[in-house]
Amino acid sequence: MSHPKIFITRLIPGPGLALVQKHFPNADIWPAEMPPTREQLLAKIRGMDGLLCLLTERIDAELMDAAGPQLKVISSMSVGMDHIDIPAATARGIPVGNTPGVLTDATADQAFALLLAAARRLVEGVDYIRDGKWTTWHPQLLLGADLTGATLGIVGFGRIGQAVAKRAQGFDMQVLYHSPNAEPAYGAQAVDLDTLLRESDFVSINVPLTEKTRHLVNAEFLAKMKPTAVLVNTARGGVLDQTALYNALKSNQIFAAALDVTDPEPLPMDSPLLELKNCIIVPHLGSASYKTRNMMSKLAAENLIAGLKGERLPNCVNVSVYRS
Ligand code: GLV
């Protein structure tokens, strides 16, 4: 195939972009800051052989059919795959690529940054000064929670969950995890979810969003946490019921929450969560370091190029396409 047609849904970071353009100088790249709308995407995808997308696009059967039967590969610059209908791609024999591994440390760093920020009330401290309230050092000002000796419960002990556990060791934390079939690592101990919620001072959510994990963090889950506990979510917004979280934070059923992800994204400005001092929310920045985003873009480009050449993708999420 000398001139495959490729659509890239945004200007991805340099290394990936350069790699795609080296192999396919005619790649069609969406230039705008905002992603294409659904209508624009459906129009653009028509006749494409390859698609490189981000987590902002919904890639479903309708879109695959709009592309046409020549669509050879879908490559997403993300580790999460909840925006792609994988069974629909598999049914059409289309390999789907993602970018695991390269963002593990950055995302675990972000979980820890949020954990510390919520524990030590950093955002409240910044606001306190900006609001002109800093008049003296006070022995009771903005007191928070200690990490040393505290228990961290990790829900989802995959690559990122384990990297969170590794960091917790450096803070002398006791680590529990709940994750079907995951082997212990970094001194963490496997427990059932109720035990984890009952015993943890910090709870980090690190599961992918699936039909099983949607609203895993609901009123019942939050009611089992300690009133002094901090919840951190760097996974997907859909794992958490935001109304239940609002109620738990507003009534001080838990101490604080820190969210890297929300549902929907962006979070509407009238979300009641934004009114709460004990809730830190940042705009889905888990992998947002220069080095990590460069590595993600390169891996996404490599998946795309391999798929277009008819080679096995370096990171394929539906390897069963190679059996059929
Ligand atoms: C980020 O959330 C990703 O899935 O890569």
Residues whose N, C-alpha, C, O or C-beta is under 5 A from the ligand:
A	BS01	GLV	M77 S78 V79 G80 A235
